[in-house]
Amino acid sequence: MTDPEQAQRLVERAQEHEGVKERLEREHEELLHELRSVIPGAQVLFGFLLAIRFTNQFDELDDTQRYVYYFALLATATALVCFMAPAAYHRLRFRTGDKEFMMQKGNREAIAGTVAIALAFTSVLFLVTDFVWDTPQAVVAALVMFALIAWRWWILAAIRAWQDRRDGQM
């Protein structure tokens, strides 16, 4: 099946027969699956950032680079907290009938986590580029990276949501 409209109609038909409990369970599983795919990358970045503090090259960083490094470390830690929060909340509120709120909260935390990790990626790219070349090139590289991330992660989804609302599909 290659027709996106036909695929959308099939999904909508299947969802019409799905009860609230089933929908919440499916959405919760989807959220946890998505988080499982981003957590390892954030953990590796966090470990890398912790490890480089103890290298000889770290002492060569100027004040700006140290601030950017610390910002990247904090942004990565924040992303990990956001990405792991839905699972922790679920464990504490398991079987309490709180799944709708849990999903809304988890979705907001996942989005906040992507913002934090995007800032961390951008900061790390700034650091490496500044270390290899110079600050102007680092600023350009970081801005281009952030623009790419924003486009691929958020702007395309926002455009699609706007199109759906415009077409009366939401």
Beta strands, then each sheet from edge to edge (+ up, - down):
end
